[in-house]
Amino acid sequence: MTPNELFKDIHAYCLANANEAIVKKYSRYFKEGYDAFGLTHEQNTAKVKMLLEDQGVNFNLVLQTAPLLLQTGKYEETSFALLLIKAFSKQFTKETFHELGHWFEMGISNWGHTDFICGEIIQIFFKKGIITYTDLSKWRKAKNKFQRRAVPVSLIKELKTTSEYKPWIDFIEPMMMDPEREVHQGLGWFLREAWKRQPSQVELFLLKWKNTAPRLIFQYATEKMTPDEKQRFRKEK
């Protein structure tokens, strides 16, 4: 099977199972737009299982087909690229991580795919010791706002691996004045989850930035605090 043949197979499957009602149902969650066929998660995973049973579908073929899937702009076709690459996690290397970084340039353009990459794929690289958080350094200034969002979101599941969060907090600090809403949400989400486990470390950081950083970061970061606790992090007039 060639990359073009695999792409055409997936594309035909998407067309055959398109459902406008599902597109309408989920479009409200994507402010940046939701260009989709309308497949269910079950349909996606069933097709991936079928493809993986095909002896011709291997790691290299998936890597070669991914750009074709990513560039269509269709939600499900990008999802297939992500689900297929995850299935070959045993073959992940540092080069695979760098290739994943290029995927943002090719067509990662929403929070759904970004957060899947963070929670389901980058975690594998962390767990296998292929990368550490410092390998995300260049992502902090990436042109793609979703690649920048991926930096703090990728660290969320890692919070359970240690109680010393200061290195990670220092790592995301250069992003605190990022101009994009999706990045603010990712930063606030990370800080909220870190605060649940180590409040003192996070509160010192929030106090430092409360008068300068975007308020949406604080809205997310303080979401689980009591009204009195939140008061400490209001911007001073």
Secondary structure, 3 states (H helix, E strand, C coil): CCHHHHHHHHHHHHHHCCCHHHHHHHHCCCCCCCCCCCCCHHHHHHHHHHHHCCCCCCHHHHHHHHHHHHCCCCHHHHHHHHHHHHHCHHHCCHHHHHHHHHHHHHHCCCHHHHHHHHHHHHHHHHHCCCCCHHHHHHHHHCCCHHHHHHHHHHHCHHHHHCCCCHHHHHHHHHHCCCCCHHHHHHHHHHHHHHHHHCHHHHHHHHHHHCCCCCHHHHHHHCCCCCHHHHHCCCCCC
